C-alpha cells in the first residue's frame, strides 16, 4: 500500500517562444472552466484573434523571466515549474522528518495545463504501485476557474477507469493558520529589511465578476484572506487594500483593479507601496513581470516614489511547513510511523 501527494499548479509554456506559448494558451484557453463564452463563438475568437496575436506579444515577457526569479535569482527554466518542483521536494522531506516512509508516501507535482499533466502523472504512479492519491491545488482560494478545472481532470480520470483510483482533492486552504502565518511572516520580514510602506496592496488574480454572481466563492475567500492577514499584522483598515489583477478581454472583472488603483494612489499622493499576491503560491509571469515590473512603472509614472513587491511564498520554510501540514491532515491512516 502506498500513497502519493500531488501538488498542482496552473502550468507554463515549455519554452519562452511564441510557438510554445501558443501551444500552452490553446490548451489553457480552451478549457470551459477558464472561458465561459459559448464554445462555437469562443473557438472562432480564440483561433482567429487570440492565438495568432497574443503569443507573439507575451513571449518576450516569458523570455525576461526564464531562468530568472525575482531580483535575478537563478532558476531552472520556467519559475513556476521550478518553484513547484522544489515545493514538492520540500514537502517530501518535511513528511519524512515526521515519520512518513518515502517508499510509502511519494510527493510529486503536476500542472493543470502543459507538462507534467495530472493524468499521465497518476498513470505512472499507479504503475509503480501507488493506490491512493491526495491532490493539493496550489490555489489557497477556491475558484471554478482554477481548482474547479482540477476537479474536472480528476473526474475524467475516474470516468476512464474500471478500477477507479482513490483520489481526494483539497478544496481550499485560505483559512489554514499555517498559510496565514507564512504570509504574515513574509510581510514582517520584508518590512524589517526595507521598512514599512504607506500602503500594503494585496493583489489577487482576477476572475470575471459574473462568475461570482453564478456562485463562485473566490471573491469572498480573497476578502477573508486579506482581512485575516491584516488582522495578524495589526494593520488599520486605511493602510491596506485588496485589488485584482490579470484581467483578460472586455468583460467586467473583480474590482478594484490593481493597475488602476496604483495609478490612482500615485496621483493622489501615496508615496510608497508594498504589494503582495496571496493567491500565488509560486512566482510566475503574473508576479515577476506584471506586478514587479509593469505595475511598478504604472505607480512611479503616476507620481509614486517607492514600490516594492513582496515575493510569493515559493519555497520559504514556513510555506513548506504549511503545505506539509495540509498534506498530513489528508494522509490516510497508517502511513506515519509510530
C-alpha positions, -999 to +999 in steps of 0.1 A: +000+000+000+014+034-010+001+069-013+011+099-034+006+136-027+005+157-059+010+195-057-008+211-086-002+245-102-015+261-133+013+253-158+037+270-181+048+270-217+076+246-224+098+274-237+097+312-239+089+312-276+058+323-295+051+287-307+054+272-272+033+300-257+007+294-284+005+257-276+001+264-239-026+291-244-045+268-268-049+242-240-054+268-213-079+290-230-099+261-245-109+249-210-146+259-205-138+264-168-114+293-178-135+309-205-173+305-202-182+320-236-203+296-257-178+272-273-186+279-310-182+316-305-151+314-284-134+289-307-137+315-335-123+343-313-096+321-299-083+308-333-089+340-354-077+367-329-062+354-297-038+327-308-024+345-338-015+376-319-012+371-281+017+346-281+039+370-300+031+398-275+038+378-244+066+355-254+092+383-248+078+386-212+083+349-207+119+353-220+125+380-195+117+358-165+130+325-180+159+311-159+155+340-135+134+346-104+129+378-085+159+402-084+179+380-108+177+348-087+188+319-109+161+293-115+160+264-139+137+273-168+102+285-160+099+300-125+065+284-118+077+250-127+110+254-108+093+266-076+065+240-078+091+212-082+111+224-053+079+227-032+072+190-038+108+182-028+104+202+003+072+187+014+086+152+008+115+160+031+092+175+057+069+145+057+099+121+061+110+142+091+078+135+109+077+098+101+064+092+066+083+065+048+095+077+014+088+043+000+052+045+010+044+082+007+056+100-025+053+137-030+054+150-066+038+177-087+017+182-118+003+210-139-033+217-150-021+227-184+012+217-201+036+191-186+036+172-164-001+166-167-022+150-139-035+121-159+000+109-170+014+115-135-013+094-119-010+067-145+028+065-140+024+063-102-002+036-104+022+015-125+047+019-096+021+005-072+006+037-058-031+031-049-043+063-033-037+100-040-041+134-024-042+163-049-033+197-034-042+225-058-017+253-050-046+278-050-053+288-014-087+303-025-111+281-045-123+292-079-141+272-106-115+287-130-086+271-112-094+244-086-126+235-104-106+227-135-085+202-114-117+185-102-127+181-138-095+164-146-099+141-116-134+132-127-121+124-162-095+101-148-121+083-127-146+081-156-120+064-178-110+037-153-128+005-144-108+002-112-113+037-100-083+051-081-088+066-046-082+104-052-090+131-028-087+168-036-080+196-012-108+222-019-091+253-005-068+263+023-071+301+025-082+298+062-054+275+073-035+291+102-001+279+088-008+296+054-018+329+070+013+327+093+036+322+063+020+352+046+024+374+077+060+363+082+069+372+047+054+407+051+071+412+085+105+401+071+100+424+042+093+453+065+122+445+087+145+446+057+130+475+038+108+495+061+070+497+060+053+515+031+024+538+035+001+512+019+000+474+017-017+462-015-030+426-015-033+419-052-052+387-061-057+372-096-090+384-110-119+364-124-149+378-143-173+394-120-202+374-135-186+343-120-193+354-085-229+360-093-231+324-105-218+311-072-180+311-074-168+318-038-134+332-048-141+369-042-154+362-006-124+340+001-100+366-012-116+393+010-115+369+040-078+361+034-069+398+032-089+406+064-071+378+083-037+388+071-043+425+080-056+414+115-025+393+121-003+422+110-023+447+132-028+469+101-055+495+104-080+495+075-067+527+059-033+511+055-042+482+032-064+474+002-075+444-018-072+446-056-074+422-085-050+418-114-045+400-147-079+407-163-085+394-199-110+405-225-137+432-224-160+418-197-160+434-162-137+416-138-135+417-100-126+452-088-108+473-077-083+467-105-046+466-094-032+487-122-058+514-120-056+515-082-018+520-083-022+549-108-049+565-086-027+561-055+003+577-072-018+606-085-033+611-050+000+614-032+007+579-019+044+579-018+052+542-011+035+509-017+042+473-007+025+447-029+018+411-020+000+385-041-016+360-016-033+338-043+000+329-059+019+301-042+048+305-066+062+334-086+053+333-122+047+357-152+019+374-134+040+383-104+075+387-118+065+407-149+030+421-144+034+430-107+071+435-102+078+454-135+046+467-153+027+479-122+058+493-106+061+515-137+024+524-135+028+536-099+061+555-104+048+572-136+017+583-117+038+601-091+046+574-066+081+571-051+088+537-037+072+504-050+082+471-036+069+436-045+069+410-017+077+377-033+053+348-034+058+322-006+077+299-031+100+276-010+100+295+022+105+272+051+072+282+067+053+278+034+067+242+030+057+236+066+022+248+058+018+226+027+032+196+047+007+202+074-021+203+049-008+170+034-006+154+068-042+163+075-052+145+044-029+115+047-048+082+052-043+064+085-014+041+087+012+060+067+031+075+096+055+056+118+046+055+155 
